[in-house]
Amino acid sequence: YAGAEHIGSKALLTRVCELRPKLVVFGHAHIGHHGPVVIVPGTVGYNVACADSLNRPAYLPTEISVQS
């Protein structure tokens, strides 16, 4: 996601909707660095890309704490 616009793999989104994992971590869409976002109810996603659209360092690494 970049803002409210979905720019990633539609096939991957379909699979996430089928499986409904609690957490999805992704990072290829550099322009969409953010998190947490609700992908579908019960599934939170983080875009952890550290580079901008020109592949230059732009963001600090994202730390995600997961409790079992």
Contacts in CASP RR format, 6 or more apart in sequence:
PFRMAT RR
TARGET T0000
AUTHOR 0000-0000-0000
METHOD contacts of the structure
MODEL  1
YAGAEHIGSKALLTRVCELRPKLVVFGHAHIGHHGPVVIVPGTVGYNVAC
ADSLNRPAYLPTEISVQS
1 7 0 8 1.000
1 8 0 8 1.000
1 29 0 8 1.000
1 32 0 8 1.000
1 34 0 8 1.000
1 37 0 8 1.000
1 39 0 8 1.000
1 47 0 8 1.000
2 29 0 8 1.000
2 31 0 8 1.000
2 32 0 8 1.000
3 32 0 8 1.000
3 34 0 8 1.000
6 13 0 8 1.000
7 29 0 8 1.000
7 31 0 8 1.000
7 32 0 8 1.000
8 28 0 8 1.000
8 29 0 8 1.000
13 39 0 8 1.000
16 24 0 8 1.000
16 39 0 8 1.000
16 40 0 8 1.000
16 43 0 8 1.000
17 39 0 8 1.000
17 40 0 8 1.000
20 40 0 8 1.000
20 42 0 8 1.000
20 43 0 8 1.000
21 43 0 8 1.000
22 42 0 8 1.000
22 43 0 8 1.000
22 44 0 8 1.000
23 43 0 8 1.000
23 44 0 8 1.000
23 45 0 8 1.000
23 46 0 8 1.000
23 64 0 8 1.000
23 66 0 8 1.000
24 39 0 8 1.000
24 43 0 8 1.000
24 44 0 8 1.000
24 45 0 8 1.000
24 46 0 8 1.000
25 45 0 8 1.000
25 46 0 8 1.000
25 48 0 8 1.000
25 64 0 8 1.000
26 45 0 8 1.000
26 46 0 8 1.000
26 47 0 8 1.000
26 48 0 8 1.000
27 47 0 8 1.000
27 48 0 8 1.000
27 49 0 8 1.000
28 49 0 8 1.000
29 47 0 8 1.000
29 49 0 8 1.000
30 49 0 8 1.000
30 51 0 8 1.000
30 52 0 8 1.000
30 53 0 8 1.000
30 55 0 8 1.000
30 58 0 8 1.000
31 52 0 8 1.000
31 53 0 8 1.000
32 47 0 8 1.000
32 49 0 8 1.000
33 47 0 8 1.000
33 48 0 8 1.000
33 49 0 8 1.000
33 50 0 8 1.000
33 58 0 8 1.000
33 59 0 8 1.000
34 46 0 8 1.000
34 47 0 8 1.000
35 44 0 8 1.000
35 45 0 8 1.000
35 46 0 8 1.000
35 47 0 8 1.000
35 62 0 8 1.000
36 44 0 8 1.000
36 45 0 8 1.000
36 46 0 8 1.000
37 44 0 8 1.000
37 45 0 8 1.000
37 46 0 8 1.000
37 47 0 8 1.000
38 44 0 8 1.000
38 45 0 8 1.000
39 45 0 8 1.000
46 62 0 8 1.000
46 64 0 8 1.000
48 61 0 8 1.000
48 62 0 8 1.000
48 64 0 8 1.000
49 59 0 8 1.000
50 57 0 8 1.000
50 58 0 8 1.000
50 59 0 8 1.000
50 60 0 8 1.000
50 61 0 8 1.000
51 57 0 8 1.000
51 58 0 8 1.000
51 59 0 8 1.000
52 58 0 8 1.000
END
